[in-house]
């Protein structure tokens, strides 16, 4: 039986719709459920905050793929905080 997890993923990308589109495209390919997604626009960055749920290995696949995108300047992953 596969273990399931709910994780928080936070990403910083340059302020480009192309970069944001690539993040969304990779997320669509993952076999996880996107529970929540917030995009915050700052001066020169997009900050993307996601909650995803799915098999642990699929969540790790998603984080690994996102981390390999050249547009991703920073990625953080963590447990879901109840006060998110």
Beta strands, then each sheet from edge to edge (+ up, - down):
strand 1: 4-14
strand 2: 32-41
strand 3: 45-55
strand 4: 72-79
sheet 1: 2+ 3- 1+ 4-
end
